[in-house]
Structure formats: C-alpha cells, structure tokens
Amino acid sequence: MASLETPVCDFGWKAVDFDLPGVDGRRYNLASAQGEKGLLVMFICNHCPYVKAIRDRIARDVNELRDAGIGAIAIMSNDPADYPEDSFDNMAKVASEFDFTFPYVWDETQEIAKAYGAVCTPDFFGFNSKLELQYRGRLDASRKEAAPADIRRDLYEGMLQVAKTGQGPREQIPSIGCSIKWRME
C-alpha cells in the first residue's frame, strides 16, 4: 500500500462537473451537492486505513459545515475488482453505518478522480461559492489511527473560513493516505 501526500492547493482552480450514482439510488452533480457558501468534494474509499480512522470525523465535520452553508459529496474512485471492500454494496453499508448525511457516489470510470487530480484517499477539495478551489489539505493530524479528539480540525476550520470569506487559508498541511487504486488498462 503506497502512502501519498496531496499537492499544494491550486487556489482558484474551477471544480469539474460530474454525474455520478449515489448509494441512495439518486444521481449527483456539482449543483445538487453544492451549498450556498461552497462545496467539499472528498475522495474516499472503504478499505483505506487512513479513511477508516476518520469516517466518524468526516461525518461530524460535514454535518457542522452544512450549518455554515457548505455542501459535501464523497466520491469513491477505486477499482473494486481488485479491492472488493470498495464495492458499491459495501459503500452503501459504510454510508449507513457511519450515518453519512452527504451523497456517497461511485466514479466507476475513474474519469472524475483523474479530472480532479486526486491522488489518495482521503483527498479533500474545498471550493467557495464560485466553485473555485480554496482548500486542499488534511482533515486533521490523524494518520492510520485517529488523532486525539481535541486536535486542531484543519479542514473544518479552513472550510469555515471559506464560508465566511470565500478564501481558504494560505497555509495548508497536505492530506496523506493510500494511493487511488487505478484500473489496469
């Protein structure tokens, strides 16, 4: 399992639209996921220990950010043929178990992960109300194990700043996680 870091935030990069199936039977795009003040696009999966360590925190932060006008969507782009734990059925189980109140969608072709330049799980893209990238950092100091509960909430604080000002923090710490599991061509 390769551990990768996300690149530095490319401030102002425009979100790429998509049309992906959710585990709830609906289809989602940018407009349906976006909040009044912005959007958090998360590339996650079911099997990655870095994601497993923070699923409850992702759910908590997304719920709190919704109150600040930030919408959210989680995209699973791994190839489930090689990683059965990442299957669509298992995505639905994880969404239910962790009470995801945001869409959890499948990027079966991996085109959206490629369009965003996603490199790992978790990989967070925080956009302002104009869908301009303002955050590409970590959730918090968690790695394969959850950090202490009172740790600084980097993503939450960064996205609150985006909701209030339209601008993300200039200093961001990269997210780290498992590499996206690309299909063999």
C-alpha positions, -999 to 999 in steps of 0.1 A, spaced: 0 0 0 16 32 -12 12 62 11 9 95 -8 5 132 0 -17 157 -18 -2 185 -38 -4 222 -27 -37 239 -32 -41 254 -66 -62 284 -55 -89 294 -79 -89 261 -99 -125 255 -110 -144 224 -100 -152 199 -127 -188 188 -130 -198 152 -128 -229 130 -129 -224 100 -106 -246 74 -90 -251 76 -52 -256 47 -28 -291 61 -22 -302 54 -58 -300 90 -69 -275 107 -93 -255 137 -82 -236 166 -98 -220 198 -86 -252 217 -85 -270 191 -64 -241 188 -39 -231 225 -36 -241 246 -6 -248 283 -7 -213 291 6 -193 263 -11 -187 226 -16 -164 200 -1 -155 172 -26 -139 142 -8 -123 113 -25 -126 84 0 -130 46 -1 -139 18 23 -107 -2 27 -81 25 34 -69 27 70 -64 64 67 -101 68 58 -113 43 83 -96 62 111 -116 94 103 -150 83 89 -168 95 121 -149 128 120 -158 133 83 -195 128 92 -193 152 121 -174 179 102 -197 177 71 -228 180 94 -213 211 111 -202 226 79 -237 223 64 -249 247 90 -223 272 76 -236 268 41 -210 242 28 -223 213 9 -204 180 6 -201 149 -15 -178 118 -12 -165 101 -43 -152 65 -44 -129 60 -74 -110 29 -66 -113 -3 -87 -134 -27 -67 -123 -56 -89 -90 -56 -70 -104 -42 -38 -138 -59 -31 -142 -39 2 -147 -9 -21 -177 -23 -39 -209 -3 -44 -228 -25 -20 -201 -20 6 -202 17 0 -239 17 9 -231 -3 41 -204 22 52 -226 52 44 -254 37 66 -230 26 94 -214 60 97 -246 79 91 -233 98 61 -258 127 55 -240 136 23 -240 118 -10 -215 89 -14 -211 83 -51 -192 59 -74 -167 71 -100 -167 38 -119 -148 50 -149 -123 69 -127 -127 99 -150 -136 123 -122 -107 113 -100 -84 120 -130 -101 153 -138 -96 165 -102 -61 151 -100 -70 131 -69 -40 111 -57 -50 94 -24 -78 86 0 -87 108 17 -82 137 -7 -102 168 1 -111 196 -23 -128 226 -7 -145 251 -31 -160 285 -24 -195 296 -37 -180 303 -71 -166 267 -72 -130 280 -70 -106 257 -51 -97 272 -17 -87 241 3 -66 210 -4 -54 199 29 -59 173 56 -89 167 78 -67 168 109 -34 152 123 -49 117 121 -30 91 101 -38 53 102 -51 59 137 -73 88 148 -55 117 164 -66 128 199 -102 141 200 -91 177 209 -67 180 180 -69 210 156 -96 205 129 -78 217 99 -104 210 72 -133 222 94 -116 255 103 -104 260 67 -139 255 52 -155 277 79 -131 304 67 -141 297 31 -178 300 41 -172 334 58 -147 350 34 -147 330 1 -110 324 6 -92 294 21 -62 296 45 -29 303 27 -11 277 49 -24 242 45 -10 208 55 -14 181 28 -36 152 33 -19 118 34 -34 84 25 -35 53 4 -30 58 -34 -61 57 -56 -64 22 -70 -63 27 -107 -77 2 -132 -51 -16 -153 -56 -5 -189 
